[in-house]
Amino acid sequence: MEARNCFNRLDLGEESRAVTSYVAEVNEELIVKGAAKVFSLGNIRLYECPLSYISEDTVDILRLVYAIKEWGCLLYGGGLGEQPAWLIEALEICRAEDVAGKATEPRVSG
């Protein structure tokens, strides 16, 4: 947990926890506090455990999205137009991640 800086144990500033650009202040803080890169995603470098960013609310939304996909039922009746905007956004994000994941899966020829 220490090596991954779980829950920001090193007390890094916001710009140093998720880095998109290495400016002098960020570089200095990372060096002074002995922070190590934990994870990279695209142009983002995390110096804190990615799981620290997942809140209980996020887990609840993911459970709901997976239930909707599994059971084929929306939260409210009446179709997509009757769903709250946050749910539509969550469904869109999960769909985009599914598509991106399938694009990087190894293809098996048979």
N, C-alpha and C positions, 0 to 999 in steps of 0.2 A: 504494500500500500504506500509505503514511503517512496519507493523508486518510481511509482506511477503518479505521485503527487495527488493521491485520492483526496477529494474534497478540499483541494488547494491547501494542503498542509504547509506549503512553502510561502503562503500568503502572497502569491504573485498578483500583480495588477491585471486588470481586464485585458489590456493589450498584450500582455505577456503570456496569458493562459492559452489564448487562441491566436496565433500569429499568422498574419497574411503578408506582412512586410517587416523586415528586420531593420528597424530604425535604431539609432544609437541608444536611446533610452531603453528600448526592449532588450537589445543585446547586453547592455550593462546589467540590467536586473537579472537576466537569465544567468549570467556569469556569477554575479555576486551571491545569488541565492542557490547556485549549484543545480539549476533545473536542467533536466534532460528531456529531449523530445520523446513523447510517449506514443504519438500516433500522427499519421499524415493522411489527409483526405483532400485530393485535388491540390489547391494552393493554400490550404489551411494546415498549419502545424500546431498540434496540441501539446502543451506542456502540463496538462492535467488529465487525469484519467477520463476518457470519454463517458464512462458510466456516471460520473459526477454530474453530468448535464441532464441526465434522465430523471425527471421528477415523478412523483406518484401520479400526478395528473397525466403526464405523458404515458405512463404505463396503462392507466385507465382508458385513455383514448385508443391506444394500440389494441387493447383487449376488445374494445367496441368495434374497431375496424375489422379485426379478424373474425369476430362474431358475425358481422354483416356479410363478409365474404363467404364464410362457412355456411350460414343459414339462409342466405339470400333474402334477408329482411332488412329494411331500413329502420332507423330509430323511430321515426314518425311515419304514419301512413300518408298517402297522397303523392308519393314519388319524390324525386330529387328536389323539386321546387319547394317542398315543405320541410326540408332538412335545414338545420342551422348552418351558417356559413363556416364555422369552425370544423364541422363534421365533413362538409364537402372538401374543404382544404386538406383535412387529414386523409381522406380517401384519395384525393389527387396526388398527394405526396407519396403515399404508400404505393399507388399504381406506378408512379414514375420510378420509384426505387425497384419495384418488381421488374419493370421493363429494363432498367439499367443493369440489374443483376443478371437477367437472362442474356443480355448482350455480351456479358463477360464470361458466361459459363462455357466450359470446354464442350466442343461439339463432337459427338461420337458418330462415326460413320459405320454403317453396317451393311 
